[in-house]
Every structure is written in structure tokens, then in C-alpha cells.
Amino acid sequence: TGRMDKDMTTAGDTNWRAACESEARARDAWQGRYGWIKREYAALSRELDELRARRPERLAGEEVRDRRTVLPFPVTTARDIGWLSGRREFQLEVLGPYPYTGPSRPPLQPPGCDGVHGC
């Protein structure tokens, strides 16, 4: 009984009802279309729980310590950015540069065609 009711047109009400019905149909159809994802996730979760149960316990003294050091810290502000990436143990590129993969343009003849006998 507010302003919304007074200003609601028949077309607006029809559109609102159609949107609500469409959402309800989508909600009902979701389980049939994508319910397998929930079942798959439940199976994976059970497998993960089993693996966790079989995992040996870590001893308290087994803590792995990072032996890298960030010292000496640069004194100048010009070296504040990127100073760690210049050190070998902190490099982000662990796989190296991109490999050469061949020509960037496709060949003129299709594969298996030598161009002499007219392919």
C-alpha cells in the first residue's frame, strides 16, 4: 500500500511476474543440468578426507625453513622496486624464456604437399 503499488503499471507487473517465473524455472532446471557438479564435488571431498586420514603426521620439529635472505636491504629509494627480482633465488621466471615455436605465418602449401605436383 505504498507508492510502489500506486505507480505499478500492468505492463510492469507482467514483466515482473515473467522475470520471477523465469528465475523459478531456471532454479528448478539447475539441478537437472548441473547437479552432477555437486555430486562430483562430494565424491572429491570424500576422497580428499580419506587421503588426509592416511597422511602421516608431521613431527613438530619438521618445520621447513626458507634459507633465503632479503638482506641487505637497499639504502637508496631508487632500488626499492625490483631489488629482489634481480637476485637469482627470488626470480619469478622459474621456467625460463618462452621457447621458439616456429614461424608465425601459416605455410603456403597444405601439409604433405611439396608444391611441385599441384596439390
C-alpha positions in Angstrom: 0.0 0.0 0.0 2.9 2.3 -0.7 3.9 4.4 -3.6 5.2 1.3 -5.4 1.7 -0.2 -5.6 0.2 3.0 -7.0 2.8 3.5 -9.7 2.9 -0.1 -10.8 1.6 -0.5 -14.3 0.0 -3.6 -15.8 3.0 -4.0 -18.2 5.4 -3.5 -15.3 3.6 -6.1 -13.2 3.5 -8.5 -16.2 7.3 -8.1 -16.7 8.0 -8.6 -13.0 5.9 -11.8 -12.9 7.6 -13.1 -16.1 11.0 -12.4 -14.5 10.1 -14.2 -11.3 8.7 -17.2 -13.2 11.8 -17.3 -15.4 14.0 -17.4 -12.3 11.9 -20.1 -10.7 12.2 -22.2 -13.9 15.9 -21.7 -14.0 16.3 -22.6 -10.3 14.3 -25.8 -10.9 16.2 -26.8 -14.1 19.6 -26.1 -12.5 19.6 -29.4 -10.5 19.0 -31.4 -13.7 21.6 -29.6 -15.7 24.4 -29.0 -13.2 23.5 -31.3 -10.2 26.4 -33.6 -11.3 28.8 -30.9 -10.2 27.6 -31.1 -6.7 27.8 -34.9 -6.7 31.3 -34.8 -8.2 32.4 -32.3 -5.6 31.0 -34.5 -2.8 32.9 -37.5 -4.2 36.2 -35.5 -4.4 35.6 -34.2 -0.9 35.3 -37.8 0.4 38.4 -38.8 -1.4 40.3 -35.9 0.0 39.2 -36.7 3.5 40.4 -40.3 3.0 43.8 -39.1 1.8 44.1 -36.7 4.7 43.3 -39.5 7.1 46.1 -41.7 5.6 48.6 -38.9 5.5 51.4 -39.4 8.1 51.5 -36.8 10.8 54.3 -34.2 10.7 56.6 -34.0 13.6 56.7 -30.7 15.4 60.4 -30.3 14.6 60.0 -30.9 10.9 59.2 -27.3 10.1 60.7 -26.3 6.7 62.6 -23.1 6.9 63.3 -20.8 4.0 67.0 -20.2 3.9 66.8 -17.2 1.5 67.5 -13.8 3.0 66.4 -10.4 1.9 69.3 -8.7 3.5 71.0 -6.3 2.8 68.0 -4.0 2.2 68.9 -1.2 -0.3 69.7 2.1 1.2 68.5 4.2 -1.8 64.9 4.6 -2.8 65.8 4.0 -6.5 66.4 0.3 -5.7 63.2 -0.2 -3.6 61.3 -1.6 -6.6 62.5 -4.8 -8.1 65.6 -5.2 -6.0 64.7 -8.8 -5.0 63.8 -10.0 -8.5 67.4 -9.2 -9.5 68.6 -11.9 -7.2 68.7 -15.4 -8.6 66.9 -17.1 -5.7 64.0 -14.7 -5.9 63.4 -14.8 -9.7 59.8 -15.3 -10.7 60.6 -16.8 -14.1 61.1 -20.4 -13.0 60.7 -22.0 -16.4 62.9 -19.6 -18.5 62.0 -17.6 -21.5 59.3 -18.6 -24.0 60.6 -21.2 -26.4 60.8 -20.5 -30.1 57.8 -22.3 -31.6 58.4 -21.8 -35.3 57.1 -19.4 -37.9 54.2 -17.1 -37.0 52.7 -17.3 -40.5 51.0 -20.5 -41.8 52.7 -22.3 -44.7 51.6 -21.6 -48.2 51.1 -25.3 -49.1 49.0 -27.7 -47.1 50.8 -30.3 -45.1 52.1 -33.2 -47.2 52.2 -31.1 -50.4 55.5 -30.4 -52.0 54.2 -27.8 -54.3 55.6 -29.4 -57.4 52.9 -31.8 -58.4 50.0 -29.4 -57.9 48.1 -30.1 -54.8 
